[in-house]
Amino acid sequence: MNLRPAVVCACLVLVGCSAPAVNAPETATSTTASPAPTTTTTATTTAYSTARFATTHRWPDGLSIKVGKPAPFVPSGWVREVNAFTQFRALTVTVANRTGATFDLRDLQIVGRSGGRAADPVHDPGKVGPAPPAKVGKGKTVTFRIALGVKKADDLQLQVTPDADHQPVVFR
């Protein structure tokens, strides 16, 4: 599972205007009206969908992902010692493949944010459970757990990007 910082989208507003000529020649016999100021707004479209924890998001091709509600998690002692966070959450992820092809879970990216900071993935196989298989066959479903160190336990969101062919979804 590849975790990377979430991407922040921004809107740009471009404003163009014209000003009268400075130091116009004294011999000018006519004046040219300058064009009226123009305003151009470029709006960006949201490149992701949103969903609530414990609901299922479905893509048109038949792939669906459900992320369960965050639950308190206490990692093993050695994990707490190497992790910068003092609060942890575990989530259950279910991937259902109703597409016509095998889905490669190695392309799945899950990025967490909490309290304005990136959440830290917790690698604790003894408490989280085994890693999911690399692939989900057509018509199959895979369920696995993930754990994260978080800044604020009640402020967590996950951006889930299945692969390059599917738009991300943000679970809140």
GIURJO-V702656 format. One line per field, one symbol per residue. psi: psi as a letter, one per 30 degrees, with the letter a starting at -180 (. if undefined). Layout:
BEGIN
psi: ???
END
This chain:
BEGIN
psi: kjklklkkklkkkkkkllllkkhkkffkflkkkllkklkkkjkklkglllllkglkkklfffkkkkjlkkkkkjlleeeeefkflfkkkkkkkkjkjglglkkjfffkkjkkkkhglklkkjjiefeelllllfljlkglkkklklkkklejegikkkkkjeaffkklkjk.
END
